[in-house]
Amino acid sequence: MAASLSFYRRLGLEFPAGAEQDPHAEATVAGGIRLMWDTHASLQSFDPDYQPGPPSGGWAFLCSDPAEVDSSYADLVAAGHPPVKAPWDAPWGQRYAQVRDPDGNVVDLFAWSKSSE
């Protein structure tokens, strides 16, 4: 839990102080959507047959500009998170990068290129 919350705090999500010691944590994002994290033990407490699945695609985080894509990517990789794809200029008009979160999910970082806005 601590590693996941640390990763997502670097991307701007807010969690209550001490949440890393809890079996459940959540952050509210735009539109009132709640993103939730639970430990495996917490999930198994109400679903004894729960088995974690393989990592998959995750979320995409909109950065303020292409420079923030580069700096966020560099910060996460320097903190030990595995890179997937270094920042690049995507043909659809965005600066894009990908890293893995502590659970192995791919997280996208993107911003609209100045010429595409």
Long-range contacts (C-beta under 8 A, 24 or more apart in sequence): 1-25, 1-37, 1-39, 3-102, 4-37, 4-101, 4-102, 4-103, 5-37, 6-79, 6-102, 7-76, 7-79, 7-81, 7-101, 7-102, 8-101, 10-72, 10-75, 10-76, 10-79, 11-61, 11-72, 11-76, 11-107, 11-109, 12-61, 35-59, 54-104, 55-100, 55-103, 55-104, 55-105, 55-106, 56-105, 56-106, 57-105, 57-106, 58-101, 58-105, 58-106, 58-107, 58-108, 59-107, 59-108, 60-107, 60-108, 60-109, 60-110, 61-107, 61-108, 61-109, 61-110, 62-110, 62-111, 63-95, 63-109, 63-110, 63-111, 64-111, 65-95, 65-111, 65-114, 66-95, 66-111, 66-113, 66-114, 68-111, 69-95, 69-96, 69-97, 69-109, 69-110, 69-111, 70-95, 70-97, 72-97, 72-109, 73-97, 73-99, 73-109, 89-113
